Amino acid sequence: MGNEATCLLDGLHIILYTLAMERKEPLQIVFFETENGNQPVRDFLIERTREDRKYIGSDIFTVQKWFPFGLPLVEKLDTDLWEVRSHIPDGICRIFFTVCQETMVLLHGFVKKSQKIPLKEMKTAKSRLTEFRRLRK
């Protein structure tokens, strides 16, 4: 009975915490757009399989409703830069994003097969974040 009561209390704590943390309005989603009109994350997602897009989309929707929160789904990488981690058959899909005025801006996406984020991918995300800030002004 003791373990059952503990599980019930833990479950109730999770439910109450979850209800308290849900956003009243989900974050809006926009794709980062280059000066040339390209939307790199949109193009990346279109190239994924339908099954992959379902997993990724579900994870992004979770972030929309519950941001800010952390691992295992979201990790803060730098100032104003986070990643959503979606487990797909090919590995772990990473979507880098920033949040600006209740809007989640999807900056960069790739599939990671190793533990460490490749430097090239991080540079791309940071470059797009800088460009987003510049274009927003």
N, C-alpha and C positions, 0 to 999 in steps of 0.2 A: 504494500500500500504506500510506503514511503516514496519509492521511485515513481509510482504513478502520480502521486500528488506533486512531486517535483516537476515531472514532465508537464502536468497540467498548468502549474504556475509558470513554468518557463514559456509554454505555449501562449498563455494568457498575456504574459509580459511582452512577447513578440507581437501579438495582435494589438495590444494597447499602444506599443511603441510605433507600430506601423500606421495605425490610425492617426496618431499624433503627427507623424512626419509627412503624410501624403500632402502634396501640393494642392492648393485650391484650384489652380489652373495649371495644366501641364505646360512645360516650356514649348515655345514654338520651335519648329525645325526649319533651317534653311541650309542649302548647300553653298559653301564658299564658291564664289564666282570670280574668275580671273578678269583682268581688264579686257581680254579677248572674248569673254563670254563663256569660257569653258567652265564646267563644273566637275572637277576631278573625282570627287567622292561619288557623285551620281554616276559617272562613267564607270568607276570601279565597281559599284553595286550592280550595274546593268550586266557587267561581265561575269558576275557570280551566278551560280545555279539558283534555280527557284528555291530549293531547299535551304541553301546558304542565306539567301535574302530573307527567308522567313525567320531564321534564327537571329540574324543581325537586326532585322526590323523589330522583332520582339524585344531584344535587349535595348535598342535605342528608345523604344516606347517606355520601357521600364525607367530609363534614365529621365525621360521627359516628365514622368509622373512623380519621381521620388528624389530627384537631384536636390541637394548634394548628398551623396553617400559614397562609400568606398569599396574596397576589395570584397569579393573577388571580381565584381563586374566593372567597377570604375576605379581608375587610379589617377591621382594628380601627378603630372610629370614635371610641371614647371609653372611659373606664374601664368595664370589664365589658360593653362593647357592641360587637358585631361584626355584619357583614352577610355573607350568602351571596349571590353574584351568579350568577343563572342566565340564560343567553341563550335567549330564547323568540322566536317569530315577531313578537310585538308590541313587543319592546324587550328590556330587561334587568329581570328580576324580582329584587327585593331582599327578602330575608327578614332582618330584624334579630333578633338573638338574644343571650342571655347564657348563661354556663355556671356552674352552681352544683352542687357536689358530684357531678361526673361526669354531670350532666344538662344537656342543651341545651334551653333554654326559648325557644320561638319567640314573639317579642313582637309583631312588626308586619311586614306584607308589602304591597308595592305594585309597580307596573310603572313603571320610570323611563325616560323618553324623552330626557332631557337629561343633560349631563355632571354637573352639580351636584345633590346631594341637596336636594330642596325642604325648606325650613325646617319646614314643617308636618309632614312625614313624620318628620324628626329629633325634633321636639318630641313627637310621638305615641309614638315608640319610647322616648324618655327618660322620659316620663310613665308608660308601662307598666312600665319597669324599676323606677322608684321605687315604683309600686304593688305590683309583685311582691315587692320587698324588704320592704315594709310588711306584706303579707299573710303572708309567710313567717315572720315573727317570732312 
